[in-house]
Amino acid sequence: MTPPRLERVVPNETWQLVIAFAGAEHRLFDVGMARESMNWPALAYPNRLKNLSYTAHAVSWAGIGELSASYLHRNSTPLTQEGLDRQVLRLSYKNQAPTPTHPTHHVYCVFLFPFSDTLFDVGESIGGGHGERGGSRRMRTDELLMLSDWRQHFRLAGCDWAVPIVEAHGDQPAELSDLLVREICRREGELPTPG
């Protein structure tokens, strides 16, 4: 039997990896399994988990370890297109309070849905908690580019680094998605790990 080959690996916001294997097979791997069985407590930190790299044969985390494609395939579950469409990865969010709208909680956010036609979710959280104001909107890349203030929103959310990538690849959503995921994973390695 031919060993499985990795084509794409995307961390999500729920401590999982979305893995595209050769042959258009998508699977979901719970990183908690590796964290426990391999004794890799550092993967409990989102920035460490997201700071991954991969080849066709393995996913690795610098200073932590590596998981083979065979291990990942054996210990993951299949994903439907509906499940893929729900996978989300944060580009960034940032509290800009105090603002004229709220003194302590005015968070701008940008999320990426790497496997969906509606690639972006752009929003604000105002006030936080019960009765919070704000909201968000999912949109395709062409819809995002039609918004006059999208660059300002990215800046306020703390992901102005993504603006030139979106501008250069906005007409190629699949490539744009992959470039943004890779940059998120790279940038997570620059964040400090608590404690």
N, C-alpha and C positions, 0 to 999 in steps of 0.2 A: 504494500500500500504506500502511495506517495505521501510524504509528510505534508501537512497543511502549510500554506504560505500566507504570510501577512501582507495585505495590500495597503491597509490604513488602520491606524489606531487613534481613537479619540476619547480622551477622558470626559466624563460628564460631571454634573454637580452632585451626584449621589454616590460617590466613591466606586464608580464602575468604569470599565473600559468598553467602548463600542468598537468591535473589531470587524473589519472587512477582510475576509479570507478570499483567496483566489477562487474564482468560480461564482462570484457575486453572492457569497454567503455572508450574512451579517450575524454576529453573535454578541452576547452581553456577558462580560466577566465581572464578578464581584471581587474587587481588590481586597476586601476584608479577608477572603479566603487565603490569599498569599500573605497578607499581613500577619495572620495568626499562624499558619502552617510553616512559614519560612522565618517567623520571628523578626519581622521587619516593621517595628512600631513607627518608624518615620513616615510610613505611608498613611498614617492616621491624619497627617497634616495635608490639607488640600494642595498647598503649593508644592510640596514634595511629590505627591501623587501625580500631579499634572506635569511635573518637570521630567518627562519621559522622552526616550527616543526609541526608534524601532528599525529593524531590518526586515527582510522577508522571513527571517527565521526566529526572531526573538524581540521582546520588549525589554528595555533596560532602564534602570534608574541609577545615575551616577552615585557611587558610594553606598548603594543599597544592594542591588542585585539584578538578576536577569531571569525572565520567564520565557521558556521556549514556546514556539508556535504550537507544538504538539500539546504541551501542558495547557495552554490557553484554550485550545480547541476542545480538549477533553473536559475541561472544567467550566465551560461557558454554556449558555443556553441560546437557542435560535431567536432571532428578532424578526418580526414581520415589518412590512413597510410602515404600518401604523405605529409600531413601536419605535422605529427609526425616526419618524417625523416628530416624536415627542422628546427626543434626546436634546439636552440643552447644555451649553457651556458659557460661562460668564466671560465676556470681554473685559468688563470692568463696571464698578459702581463706586460712587463717591458722594459723601454728604457735603453739600455746599452751604449748610446753615452756618450762621444765620442768614436768611434771605428775607426779602419783604413779605414772602408768603408764609414762612414759619421760622421761629427763633432757634430751634434745635434740631429739626429733622426735615431736610429737603434733599433727598437722595436722587441723583440721576443715575440711570443704569442702561447698559446695552448688553443684551444676551444674544448668543449665536445658536441657531438650530442647524447644525452642520449637515444634516441629511434631508432637510426639508426645502421645498420651493420657497417658503416664507423664511428666509435665512435669518432675518433680524427681528429682535424684539427690543423696542426702544421705549423707555418709560421713566416715570418719576414716582417716588414715594414721598408723600408730604404728610408729616405728622406722626406716621407710624402707629402701630397698634390698632385697637378697635376704632372704627370710624375714620380711618385714615383717608386722606384725599390723594389724588394722583391717578395713576393708571398707566397702561402700556398698550402698545400696538405692535402686532406682528406684521411684517411686510417683506415682500420680495426686494431684491437689490434695486431693481429699477424704480420701485416705489420709494425706497429710501433716498435714492439720488435725486428724486423730484422734490424732496422737502428742502426748503430754503435754509433751514437752520440745523440740518443734520450734523454738520461739522462742529457747530457750537455745542450741540448735545453730546457728541463724542468727547469733546474737550471737557465739558462739565462732569461727565461720567468717569473721566480719568483714562480714556483710551484714545487720545488724540494721535497716538502712535499708529492707530489703525487707519486713519484718514487716507494717507497716501496709498496704502494697500488697496483700500476700497476704490479710490479714484483710478488706480492703474488697472484693476481687474474687475471692475463693476459689471462689465459685459460678459464675464465668464464666471458665473456663480459657483460651479464646482471647483474651479481652480482657486477662486477667492476664498471659499470655505476652507479648503486645505491649507492655504497660506496663512489664514488667520489662526487656525488650530495650531499649526506648527509654531507660530510666533507666540501664541499664548503659552504653549508648553515651554518654549525657550525662556520667556520672560518670567515665568513662575520660579525658575531657578535663581533669579536675582533677588527674590523676596526672602527676608529673614525667617527662619523657623523659630517659633516661640520656644522658650525654656530650654 
